[in-house]
Amino acid sequence: MQPYWHNLFQRLQGDPGEGPPPGPVVRATAALASRLYGLGAGLRRTLYARGLLRTKKLPAPVVSVGNLTVGGTGKTPVVACLARLWRDRGKRVAILSRGYGGQTRGVTCISDGRQTYKKPPEVGEEPHWLARTLPGVAVYTGACRYAAGLAAWQEFKPDLFLLDDGFQHFQLHRDLDLVLLDAASPFGNHRLLPRGPLREPLTALAAAHSLILTRFDPEHHQAQLAAIRAAFPDKPVLTASIIPVSVTAYPGGRADALAAMRHRALMAFAGLARPEVFTATLQELGVDLKGCRIFPDHHAYSPEELDCLAAAARSLGAEGLVTTGKDWARLGERWDGELPLWVLEVEARLEDAEPVLELLDRSRAG
């Protein structure tokens, strides 16, 4: 999303953004667009549910990990967590992703579980991050996830497919639909795009087998957890935390302890749907945060922007820069800047995975 539209989208949702609130004409137009969008989204789901549009089935079970809202739920770390869960139980896992942000067209094998073949910008940073952090797991991309799944089946013979961002990908049959909700703000302002973050009406959650409350903090989100469980008493509602696990300094690729970040004067930069989560994590680690430059999600950095970031960091008295693992992928996993760069990696931790395993077993038995 380009910066102007990203900023407008934020202000339509009630976030301050940069600039005044949208005027009445813009708000009315957005409200009409939301209604039309909701009608279209509901009709599309109904056509697939009634069999009027065709759904295809892959030769192995498919577990979808998806969102009801746009971005910011920590979906990619949760996909990685589930892939590790089944991989460590002896299953051959293949992840199917649309590959948003990549330049390749058609089906692409990013990793066969042994070797990573493609890197950004040729492929999107999220599937590349999954391939880089998940040895033994295959990662395939393609707009048609069925075609990607068939290619993975022919070349990798997985026991299980993980469908990344699949809740609205009705063309592919799912044995299990897991929907992620951000613990702090599960439904945003409860409005559909573009007035809010919802991709579909809340009634779409009837199709989910389980809900996972992500970025869950037991000290602050018990009320949200109780409310979601009360609203969906027939569904297992699980929780997942997303925690920092490692930091690496470049150039050189030196692994640092997380404790080494404390009191280090750094300037952050990131292109994320929820950059405030990243900056909050840095502050919790004790980083002396001199500033933060925010870019749109999936932003491709130019050499000029990187030079400007280094200059800004120096002017703020920072000893270096810090960014995320996904942004590191967008940098081509190379850094030769004048200032050092620290890359922070995170992982999702599922509180209790057994309900997910049981749901998949029951769906296959039925």
C-alpha positions in Angstrom: 0.0 0.0 0.0 1.4 3.4 -1.0 2.1 5.9 1.9 -0.8 8.2 0.9 -3.4 5.5 0.8 -1.9 3.8 4.0 -2.3 7.1 5.8 -5.8 7.7 4.5 -6.8 4.1 5.5 -5.5 4.8 9.1 -7.5 8.0 9.4 -10.7 6.4 8.1 -10.4 3.9 10.9 -10.1 6.7 13.5 -6.3 6.6 13.9 -4.7 10.1 13.8 -2.4 9.4 10.9 -0.7 12.4 9.3 -3.2 15.1 8.6 -6.8 16.0 9.6 -9.7 13.5 9.8 -11.2 12.8 6.4 -14.0 15.1 5.3 -17.7 14.2 5.1 -17.5 13.4 1.3 -14.6 11.0 1.8 -16.3 9.4 4.8 -19.6 8.9 3.0 -17.8 7.5 -0.1 -15.9 5.1 2.2 -19.1 4.1 4.0 -20.7 3.2 0.6 -17.7 1.4 -0.5 -17.7 -0.6 2.8 -21.3 -1.7 2.2 -20.7 -2.7 -1.4 -17.5 -4.6 -0.3 -19.4 -6.4 2.4 -22.1 -7.5 0.0 -19.5 -8.8 -2.4 -17.5 -10.6 0.3 -20.7 -12.2 1.7 -21.9 -13.3 -1.8 -18.6 -14.8 -2.7 -18.5 -16.9 0.5 -22.1 -18.0 0.0 -21.5 -19.1 -3.6 -18.6 -21.3 -2.5 -20.4 -22.7 0.6 -23.4 -23.7 -1.6 -21.2 -25.4 -4.2 -22.1 -22.9 -7.0 -18.4 -22.1 -7.3 -16.0 -25.0 -7.4 -13.6 -25.9 -4.6 -10.6 -28.1 -5.3 -9.1 -30.7 -2.9 -5.5 -31.6 -2.5 -4.3 -35.1 -1.8 -3.2 -34.3 1.8 -4.9 -32.4 4.7 -5.0 -28.6 4.4 -4.8 -26.4 7.5 -5.6 -22.8 6.8 -4.2 -20.0 8.9 -6.0 -16.8 8.1 -7.3 -13.4 9.3 -10.6 -11.7 9.5 -8.8 -8.3 9.5 -6.0 -6.9 7.3 -2.5 -7.4 8.7 -1.1 -7.1 12.1 -2.1 -10.3 13.8 1.4 -12.0 13.7 0.2 -14.5 11.1 3.6 -15.3 9.7 5.2 -16.3 13.1 2.1 -18.4 13.9 2.4 -20.2 10.6 6.0 -21.0 11.4 5.0 -22.1 14.9 2.4 -24.6 13.5 4.9 -25.8 10.9 7.4 -26.6 13.6 4.7 -28.3 15.6 3.9 -30.8 12.9 7.4 -31.1 11.6 8.7 -32.0 15.1 6.0 -34.7 15.2 7.5 -36.3 12.2 5.2 -34.9 9.6 6.4 -33.6 6.2 4.9 -30.1 6.0 4.5 -27.8 2.9 3.5 -24.2 3.3 1.4 -22.7 0.5 1.5 -18.9 0.2 0.3 -16.4 -2.4 3.8 -14.8 -2.2 2.6 -11.2 -2.0 5.3 -8.7 -2.9 7.3 -11.0 -5.1 8.2 -10.5 -8.8 7.7 -14.2 -9.9 4.5 -15.3 -11.6 3.1 -18.8 -11.5 4.1 -21.5 -9.1 7.5 -21.1 -7.4 9.4 -23.4 -5.1 11.1 -21.2 -2.6 12.4 -24.1 -0.5 12.2 -27.9 -0.7 13.0 -28.2 3.0 16.7 -28.7 2.3 17.7 -25.6 0.2 16.2 -22.1 -0.3 16.1 -21.3 -4.0 14.6 -17.8 -4.2 15.1 -14.5 -2.3 13.4 -11.1 -2.3 12.7 -9.1 -4.4 12.1 -12.1 -6.7 9.8 -13.6 -4.1 7.9 -12.0 -1.2 9.7 -11.5 2.1 7.2 -13.5 4.2 7.5 -16.8 2.3 11.2 -16.3 2.2 11.4 -15.7 5.9 9.4 -18.9 6.4 11.8 -20.8 4.2 14.8 -19.4 5.9 13.6 -20.2 9.5 12.1 -23.6 8.9 14.6 -26.3 7.8 12.8 -29.4 6.7 9.6 -27.6 5.6 8.8 -26.9 2.0 7.5 -23.5 0.9 5.7 -22.9 -2.4 4.0 -19.8 -3.7 1.5 -19.0 -6.4 -1.7 -17.1 -6.9 -3.4 -20.4 -7.4 -2.7 -22.3 -4.2 -4.2 -25.5 -5.7 -1.6 -25.5 -8.4 1.1 -24.7 -5.9 -0.1 -27.6 -3.7 0.0 -30.0 -6.6 3.6 -29.0 -7.4 4.5 -29.5 -3.8 2.8 -32.9 -3.7 4.6 -34.1 -6.8 8.0 -32.9 -5.6 7.8 -33.1 -1.8 5.0 -35.5 -0.9 3.9 -33.6 2.2 1.7 -35.2 4.9 0.2 -31.8 5.5 -0.3 -28.5 3.8 -0.3 -25.2 5.7 -2.3 -22.6 3.8 -0.9 -19.2 4.6 -3.5 -16.4 4.8 -6.2 -18.8 3.5 -9.5 -17.9 5.3 -10.7 -16.1 2.1 -9.1 -18.5 -0.4 -12.3 -20.5 -1.0 -11.0 -22.1 -4.2 -9.1 -24.7 -2.0 -10.8 -27.2 0.3 -9.6 -26.8 3.9 -9.7 -29.6 6.5 -9.2 -27.0 9.3 -9.7 -23.3 9.3 -7.8 -21.4 12.0 -8.5 -17.7 12.3 -6.2 -15.3 14.1 -7.4 -12.3 16.1 -5.2 -9.6 17.6 -5.7 -9.8 21.4 -5.5 -6.1 21.9 -8.0 -5.2 19.2 -9.7 -8.4 17.7 -12.0 -6.5 15.3 -10.6 -3.0 15.1 -13.5 -0.5 14.8 -15.8 -3.4 13.7 -16.1 -1.9 10.2 -15.5 -3.4 6.8 -12.8 -2.2 4.4 -12.2 0.6 3.6 -13.9 2.1 6.7 -12.2 -0.4 8.9 -9.9 -3.4 8.9 -12.5 -6.2 8.5 -12.1 -8.3 5.3 -15.5 -9.9 6.0 -18.4 -9.5 8.4 -18.1 -11.1 11.8 -20.6 -13.7 10.7 -17.9 -15.3 8.6 -16.3 -16.6 11.8 -19.0 -19.3 11.8 -16.8 -21.1 9.2 -13.8 -21.1 11.5 -12.9 -24.3 13.4 -10.9 -22.5 16.0 -9.8 -18.9 16.9 -6.4 -18.0 18.1 -5.9 -14.8 20.0 -2.4 -13.6 19.1 0.0 -11.2 20.9 -1.7 -12.4 24.0 -0.5 -11.0 27.3 -2.2 -12.8 30.3 -1.8 -9.7 32.4 -3.7 -7.4 30.0 -5.9 -9.5 27.8 -8.0 -11.7 30.0 -11.1 -9.6 29.4 -10.7 -9.9 25.6 -10.2 -13.7 25.9 -13.3 -14.1 28.1 -15.4 -12.0 25.6 -14.3 -14.0 22.6 -15.0 -17.3 24.4 -18.4 -16.1 25.4 -19.2 -14.9 21.9 -18.0 -18.2 20.3 -18.8 -20.9 22.9 -18.8 -23.7 20.3 -15.2 -23.0 19.1 -11.9 -23.6 20.8 -10.3 -20.2 21.5 -6.5 -20.5 21.9 -3.9 -18.0 22.7 -0.4 -17.3 21.3 2.3 -15.0 22.4 4.9 -13.5 20.1 8.3 -13.0 21.7 11.7 -11.9 20.7 14.1 -14.8 20.5 17.4 -13.6 18.9 19.2 -10.6 17.6 22.0 -10.5 15.0 24.4 -7.7 14.2 25.6 -6.8 10.7 27.9 -6.6 8.9 29.4 -9.9 10.1 26.3 -11.7 11.2 27.4 -11.8 14.9 24.7 -13.3 17.2 24.1 -11.1 20.2 22.2 -11.9 23.4 18.9 -10.1 23.8 20.3 -8.7 27.0 23.0 -6.9 25.0 20.3 -4.6 23.5 19.7 -3.0 26.9 20.7 0.7 26.9 22.0 0.4 23.3 21.2 3.7 21.5 19.5 2.7 18.2 17.2 4.1 15.6 14.5 1.6 14.4 13.0 1.2 11.0 10.3 -1.2 9.8 7.6 -1.7 7.2 4.9 -3.5 9.1 1.1 -3.4 9.5 1.6 -2.8 13.2 4.9 -1.0 13.7 4.0 0.1 17.2 4.3 -3.6 18.3 7.9 -3.6 17.1 8.8 -0.4 18.9 7.1 -1.6 22.1 9.1 -4.8 22.0 12.4 -2.8 21.6 11.4 -0.7 24.6 10.7 -3.8 26.6 14.2 -5.1 25.8 15.6 -1.8 27.2 16.7 -0.3 23.9 17.5 3.4 24.1 15.3 4.2 21.1 16.4 7.4 19.5 13.7 7.4 16.9 11.8 5.2 14.5 11.1 5.5 10.7 7.9 3.7 9.6 7.3 2.4 6.1 4.3 0.7 4.5 3.9 -3.0 5.0 6.0 -5.0 2.4 8.0 -1.9 1.6 11.0 -2.4 -0.8 13.9 -0.2 0.4 15.9 1.8 -2.1 19.7 2.5 -1.6 18.8 6.2 -1.2 16.4 5.4 1.6 19.0 3.3 3.4 21.5 6.2 3.1 18.9 8.5 4.6 18.2 6.1 7.4 21.9 6.0 8.3 22.1 9.8 8.2 19.0 10.2 10.4 20.4 7.7 12.9 23.7 9.6 13.1 21.9 12.9 13.6 19.9 11.5 16.5 23.0 10.2 18.2 22.3 6.5 17.6 25.2 4.0 17.4 23.3 1.9 14.9 20.0 0.8 13.4 17.6 -2.0 14.3 14.9 -3.7 12.2 12.9 -6.9 11.9 13.6 -10.2 10.3 11.1 -9.6 7.6 12.7 -6.2 6.8 16.1 -7.9 6.7 14.7 -10.2 4.0 13.6 -7.1 2.0 17.2 -5.8 2.3 18.3 -8.9 0.4 20.0 -10.1 3.7 22.9 -7.8 3.0 24.2 -4.8 4.9 27.2 -2.7 4.1 26.1 0.6 5.7 28.3 2.9 7.6 26.5 2.1 10.8 25.9 -1.4 12.2 22.5 -2.9 11.9 20.8 -5.2 14.4 18.1 -7.6 13.2 15.5 -8.8 15.7 13.8 -12.1 15.2 10.6 -13.2 16.9 8.7 -16.5 17.4 5.1 -17.3 18.2 4.4 -19.6 21.1 1.1 -21.4 21.2 -0.2 -21.8 24.8 -1.8 -25.3 24.1 -1.5 -27.0 20.7 -3.5 -30.1 21.6 -6.9 -28.7 20.5 -5.5 -27.9 17.1 -4.2 -31.5 16.7 -7.5 -32.9 17.9 -9.5 -30.8 15.5 -7.5 -32.0 12.5 -7.9 -35.6 13.6 -11.6 -35.2 14.0 -12.0 -33.4 10.6 -10.1 -36.2 8.8 -12.1 -38.9 10.6 -15.4 -37.2 9.6 
